[in-house]
């Protein structure tokens, strides 16, 4: 969205709040020892946000798209494995 658009600030702030909330949840999971070591939580927060925002229109176009399955596929890759 162009910065001169009337909704630009609203959309930008909404996105920033969403990314920050995802980042906070990731930090809590990391502190609890449930995420792999060495993750850049800022990058992961953006990846999760992008996936959620991208999969929603796919689901709207095709209700057989399982949003939860897609999100779980990503989060499974950042979780700590049982052996470390």
C-alpha positions in Angstrom: 0.0 0.0 0.0 1.4 3.4 -0.9 2.4 5.6 2.0 0.0 8.4 0.8 -3.0 6.1 1.0 -5.4 7.1 3.7 -5.2 3.6 5.4 -1.4 3.3 5.2 -0.7 4.2 8.8 -3.5 2.0 10.1 -2.4 -1.0 8.1 1.3 -0.4 9.0 0.5 -0.1 12.8 -1.8 -3.2 12.7 0.9 -5.2 11.0 3.5 -4.1 13.6 1.2 -5.0 16.5 0.5 -8.5 15.0 4.2 -9.1 14.4 5.0 -7.9 17.9 2.4 -10.2 19.4 3.8 -13.2 17.5 7.3 -12.2 18.5 6.2 -12.1 22.2 4.7 -15.6 22.0 7.9 -16.9 20.3 10.0 -15.3 23.1 7.8 -17.0 25.7 8.2 -20.4 24.0 11.9 -19.9 23.6 12.3 -19.0 27.3 10.3 -22.1 28.2 12.9 -24.2 26.2 10.4 -25.3 23.5 12.2 -23.8 20.5 15.4 -24.7 18.8 18.5 -22.8 19.8 19.9 -20.1 17.5 16.6 -18.9 16.0 16.2 -15.3 15.0 12.9 -14.6 16.6 12.3 -11.4 14.6 12.7 -13.3 11.4 10.5 -16.2 12.6 7.8 -13.8 13.7 7.8 -12.3 10.2 7.7 -15.7 8.6 4.7 -16.8 10.7 2.9 -13.5 10.0 3.5 -13.8 6.3 2.3 -17.4 6.3 -0.9 -16.5 8.2 -1.6 -13.6 5.9 -0.9 -15.6 2.8 -2.8 -18.8 3.7 -6.0 -17.0 4.6 -6.8 -15.9 1.0 -5.9 -19.4 -0.2 -8.4 -20.8 2.3 -11.0 -18.2 1.3 -10.6 -19.4 -2.3 -10.5 -23.1 -1.4 -12.0 -24.0 2.0 -10.3 -27.4 1.8 -7.0 -25.6 2.6 -6.3 -26.4 6.2 -4.8 -23.3 7.8 -3.9 -25.1 11.0 -2.1 -27.9 9.2 0.0 -25.3 7.3 0.8 -23.3 10.4 1.8 -26.5 12.2 4.1 -27.5 9.4 6.0 -24.3 9.9 6.0 -24.3 13.7 7.2 -28.0 13.7 10.4 -26.8 12.1 11.2 -24.3 14.9 10.3 -26.5 17.9 13.1 -28.2 19.8 13.2 -31.9 19.0 12.9 -34.5 21.8 16.7 -35.3 21.6 17.8 -31.7 21.7 
